[in-house]
């Protein structure tokens, strides 16, 4: 990106304003860097970077989009004064792109493809957002819910709307692959290098994730979700070429990373990806979803009948943190694993919260501030104080608690629309290259929806970005197929 920009600038006449601006920026960058060192005011070193981003926003905001993608795997969560938090450097770039997107839309609204907005996936996403906005008004803490809605808004604008505009051609999808893959691979190498001195012990697995990942679950799940892109990306390049080898080595690296992350959900996701692809090819996704829904409904009926749910209460003394992975697996089967039982503790509280506010919920982002009044002491574990303010660990339950049963219905409708559309579009896509990227996006999206049963990380930049980008890729592929069909008629 920078090489192309530099070449274009050098090709300009010597008296062109952009060449003068680059010179001024270079002097400013050097001067502020020296000042930052001398005054130990390190924020001064970020001023030239901020100016460069502003300049790119004016010249070619497409480059900022791909720069932001590269920043997502290496972003770091930061707590700010006043109870705010952000991900640096990815989230400030999202803010810039949101502002640029709004300005661009106001100036070029005639160039917007109305078919993208009218697509069923887009309409379901708009319904989901609209209900979220309605629930803000009835929230138990309007300020918290409003901040949640703002964050959701720029995720949708950047990762769905803008991604849909910028990721239309195969060359754009290749850039998506490489700009996300290379930084993510660097983080995996960093984690493995830090983990190796301890013999890849399970006890140290969370410690070595810093500073890029909150915990080993986020890390392993992201690797599993992005693996389909690497797998199908190999088909873009000649076998045994340099880029082909890089992607193959990336697949091996990611599998090794997942193995030493000791995350049960990621192991299941790897196996499930194979089965999901087979279901897509057989056109059996709808049947599989129906079977899963009936099985889940039956399980809920059995568990909630009478006082059966009380039998799942953990033994407080035995539900502890394990330092060996084999012990953790054994404890999981006996319902003595602390992470699983802490989830149950919060799920039980969620069930009472839903009964109390079934229609509009407690407001987006307000689960943590209300759930402790609804907990059942017999399900309490050693980590129930929850000082890190983590969520419910089931995104569907969280949506229901915070946005009521209609909120769950809208979100499920969005997910199912994406999944079923993806299966239909797969069988309508004749071009092998587009079909492979479609499958990668569909598999990644379905894996995210599966992992949301035990996690609630859609609101994080590392997972939430791919959730919306995959949906945008499916919409663009569907629109491209319709164009080809219309041309043939």
N, C-alpha and C positions, 0 to 999 in steps of 0.2 A: 504493500500500500504506500509506504513512505517513499520507496524507490520510484514508483510511478509518479507520485506527486512532485518529487524532486526533479525528475526528468521533464515534467511538463512546465515547471517553474523556470528551469534553466533554458528551455526552448523559447521563453518569452524575450522580447526586446529588453535591452539593458535599462531603459528608462521606464519600463512598465511598473505600475504601482505595486503589483504583487511581489516583484523582486525586491523593492525597497522595504516592503513590509517584512519579508523574510529576513533581510539583513538586520532590521531593527529588532525583530524577535530574537535573533541569535545573540545580539549584544545584550539584550535584556535578560535572556536566559543565563548567560555567563555571569553578568553582574549580580543578579539575584541569588545565584548559586553560591557565589563568594560571600555575599551578605548572610545567607542562611548558615554557612559554616562559621563565619566570624561572630555572628550574634547568637548562634545556636537557636535560631528561630527557623525551624525546619519547614514551617508552612510556607515560607517565602519561595522555596524550591518548587512548590506546586503551582505558583502563579503562572510561569511560562507554559506549563502543561494545560492549565485552565484556558489560557489565551489561545493555545493551539487548538483545543477542542472547540472553542467558540468560532475560530477561523474555519475549521473543517465543517462546522454546522452551516456556515454561510456558503462555502465553496462546494462541498459534496458530503451531505449528511449520511450517505450510504457507508462511507468509510467509518464514521462514528459507530454505526450499527454493528459492523464486524469487529471493531475495536472493543465494543461492549461485550460481544460474545466471547472474545478472548479473555476478558476480565472476569467473567462469571466464575470459572473454575478456581481462580486464585483470589476471589473476593474474600474479605475478612469482615466478620460481624463486629460492629462498634456500637457501644452504648454512648448516647449523647445526653447532655443536660436536659432536664425537664421530662425525663421518662421516654425520650425518643431513642430510636435505634436505627442504624443504617448499615448497608453493606458497601464497603469501599474496596476498589473504586467503581464497582459496577452500577450502584444505584444512582450516584450523581449523573452518570452518563444516561441512565434511563430518564432522569428529569429533563436533561437537555433534549433528548430525542422526543420526549412527549411534547415539549414546547415547540420544537421544530416541526413535528408532525401536525400540530394544530395550525401553525402558521402556513405550512405547505398546503394543508387542506383548504384553508380560507382563500389562498391564491390560486389553487389549481383544482378546485372542486369538480370542474367539468371533466377532468382527466381520471377521476375515480371510477373504477369499474363497479357499477351498481350491482352487478351480478354477485360480487363478493359479499356485499351487504345483505342481499336478498337470499343468500344461500341458507338452507335450514340450520346449519351449524351456527352461522352468524346470528340468526334470529333467536336460537335457543340461548346463545351466550348473552345477547341483549336482554332477554327475559330474566336470566339469572342475575345480571347486573341490576336490572330495574327492581327486582324484589329485594336485593341487598340494600339498595338505596331506600326503599320503603321501610325496611327494618331498622335503618339508622334512626329514622324519626321516632320510632317506638323503643329505642334502646334504653337500657338501664344506665348507660354512660354514653351520651351522645358524642362526646369528644373522642373517646376511644374508637367508637364505631365510624366516625367521620374520617379519622386517620386511616382506618382499615379500608374504607371505601376509596380514598385517594390512592392508596398503594395498589389496590386492585385495579383502579382505573388506569394507572400508567403501565401496569403489567399487560393489560388487554391492549392498550394503544400501541405499545412497543412490540410485544412478543406475538400479538395476533394480527392487528391491523397493519402495522408497519412491516412485520415479517411477511405478511401476505403480499404486500406491495413489492418487497425487495427480493423475495425468494421464488421467483417465477420460472427462471431458466435453470438449466442443468448446471451451468457455470456458477450460479449463485448458491446452489445446493452443495457444490463441491467446496466453495468457500466456507459455508456453514460447517461442513465436516472438519476442515483443517483448522479453522480459527478456534473451534471449540476443543478439538482433539489434542492439539499440541500443548496448550497450557494444562489441560486435564492430565495428560501423560506426565508432565513435569511434576504435578502435585503427587501423582502415584509414586514416582521415583523418590520424591522427598519423603513420603510416608514410609516406604519400604526401607530406605536408608536409615531413618530414625528408629525404625522398628527392629532392624536386624541385630543391633548389639544386645538386645534382650532375648535373642533367640526366637523372635516373633511370638512372644508370650501373650496370652490372652489378657493377662492382668494389665499390660501396658497399652492395649490397643486404643483406648480413648485418648490417652496422653499424647501419642504420636500423631494424632490427627490435626493438631493445631499447627498453624493458625487458620488453615483454610477451611476446615470442616468442624462443625459443632460436635459431632460424635461419629463413631464408626458406622452407625446405621445410615446416616446421610451419605457418607463416603461410598460405602459398598453399593447402596441402592442407585446412586448416580452412575457408577460404573456399569451396573447391570442394565440400566435404562439406556445408556448411550452405546452399549455394545452392538445392537442391531445396525446402527449407522456405520460402524467400523466394518462389520461383516459384509454388508451389501456395498459399502464403498470400495471394497477390494475388486468388485466386478467392473469398476470404472477404468481400471488401469491394466496395462498389459502384464501378464503373469511374469513374475520374477523381475519386474522393473523396480526402480528404487522406491517409488511411492507405494507400490504393491507390498514390498517388503516392510516398509514403515507401518502400514496398516496391519499386516500380519503380526509384526512384533508388538504393535499396540494391543491387538486382541489377546496375545499371550500375556502381556504386561497387566492388562485389566483383569484377566482371569486369576492371575497370581495375586493381584491386589485384593480381589474379592475373597479369595481363599484365606488370606491372612487377616482379613477384617472380621472374621468370625461372626458374620451377620446371617442369621437363619433366613430372614426374608429375602436377601439377595440370592442365596442358594436356591430357594424355591423359584425365584424369578427366572434364573438361568434355565432351569428345567422347564418351567411353564412356557417360556418363549418358543421352544420347539413344538410343544403341544398346541399353542395358539396359532402358530403358522399352519399347522396341519388342519386345524378347524377352519381357518380362513380359506384354505384351498378347497376344502370339502363343502364350503358354504354352511357350516354348522354352528357359526357363532351365536346366532339367535337361540338355537336349541340349547347350546351350552349355557348361555346366560339365563334362560328360563329354568334349566335344571338347577343351576346354582341358587337362583332366587327361591325356588321351592324348597331346596335343602336348607337354606338359611332360615326361611320362615318356619320350617318344621323344627329346627333346632331351637329357635326362639320360643316356640310354643311349649316344647318340652322343658326348657330351662325356667320359663316364667310361670309354669303351672303350679299353683299352690305355693309352697315355700321351697321348691326344688333349688332355686337359685342360691339359697343360703348354704347348700351343701358344697358350693364352690369356694366358700370363704377359706383363705389360706391360713396355715398355722404361722402365727406371727414370728415365732422363734426359728422356724425352718425356712421361711421365705427370705433368703439373704442373697447378697451379691456373691457370685462365684468367681474364683480366680483361675479356674481351669475350664476349658470349653467343653470337655466331655462331661464334667459335673453339671454344667449349665444345661446340656441336652437332656441329661437324666432328670434334672430338676424340672425341666419343662414338661416332661411326660407325667410327672407327679403333681403338677400344678404348685410347685414350690419355687419356681424361678421368680425373682423379685421384679424383674422388668415386666413379665407377663402379668403377674398378680397386681402390680401397681396399675396396669392398664385396666384390669377388671375393676379395681377400686374406683377408678374415674368413670368407667362405663356405667357402673351401678349408680353413681351420682348423676350421670347424664340422663339415665332413664327417669329419675325423679324430676330432674329439671325440665325434661320434655313434657311430662305430665302437668307440671305447674304452668309452663308457657308453651302450649302446643302450636299456636298459630303463628306468632311473630318472633318467638324466641326471646333471648336476653339481649340481643343486639350483636352485630358483627364484632368480633374481637373481645367479647366479654365473658368467655367461658371461665378463664382463670379467676376473675374477680368475684365469681358467684358460686363456683362448684363446691367449695368446702362446707357450705351450709347444707348441702344435700348428700354428703358422704355417709356411708354406713361404717361404723367403727370396726365391725368384725372383718372387714376387708382391708383394713389399714396395714401398711407395710412400713419398713424402716425409712423409706424415702418419700413418704406421703407428705412431708412438710413442703416439698417442691420449691426449694429456694431459687432454682433456675427458671421458674415460671413456665415450665413446659406445658404443652397442651394436652388434649384428651387422648392422643395417639390413635385416633380413628377419624379421618376427615369427614366421613359421612355423618357420624354422630355429632361432630363439632358443628357442621352446617345445620343439623336439625336443632341442636341446643341453641345456637345463636340466631337462626333465621326461621325456625319453626318447620313444621311438616311441609308447607308449601315451598320453603327454601330447599329442602331435601328433594322434593319432586322436580323442581326446576334444574337442580344440579345433576340429578340422575338422568333427566331427559337430555341434558347437554352431553353427558358422557356416552349415553347409549346412541344418540344421534351420530356422534363422531365414530363410534365403533362400527355401527351397522352401515354407515355411509362408506367407511373404509373398506369393508368387505365387498360392498357392491362395486365401488370404484376399482378395486383390485381386479375383478373379473371383467371390467370394461376397458382396462388399460392394455393396449397392444404393444406399446413401445417398451422394450425390456428395461432400459435405463430408468425411465420414469416409474415403472412398476416396482423396481427394486427399492427406490427411495420411498415410494409409497408404503411398501411393506415395512421398511425400517421405521418410518414415522408411526404407522399403525401399531406395530409391536411395542414401540417405546410408550405410546399413549396407553395401551392396554396394561402394560406392566405398571405404569404409574397408578392407574385406577385400581389395580390389584394391591399394590403396596400401600395405598391409602386406607386399606382395611386395618392396618396396624400402625399407621403413621399419619401425620397431618402436616406434611411439608410442601404442599402446593403453594403456600404463601411465601416460600423461600425462593430466592433468585435461582439457585442451582437446579431445583426441580421444577418450580413453577414456570420458568422460562421455556423448558422443553414441552411442558404440558400444552401451552398455547401455540408454540411453534409447530408442533406436530399436527395440531388441529388445522392451522393455516396451510400447511403443506397438503393435507388431504383436500381442503377446499380448492386450492389452486389446481391440483391434479384433476379433480372432478370438472372444473370449469374448462380445463384444457381438453378433456375428453369430449365435452359438449361442443367445443369449437370444431374439433376434428369431425364429429358426427354431422354437424350442420354443413361443413364443407363438402362432405361426401354425398349429401342429399341433393 
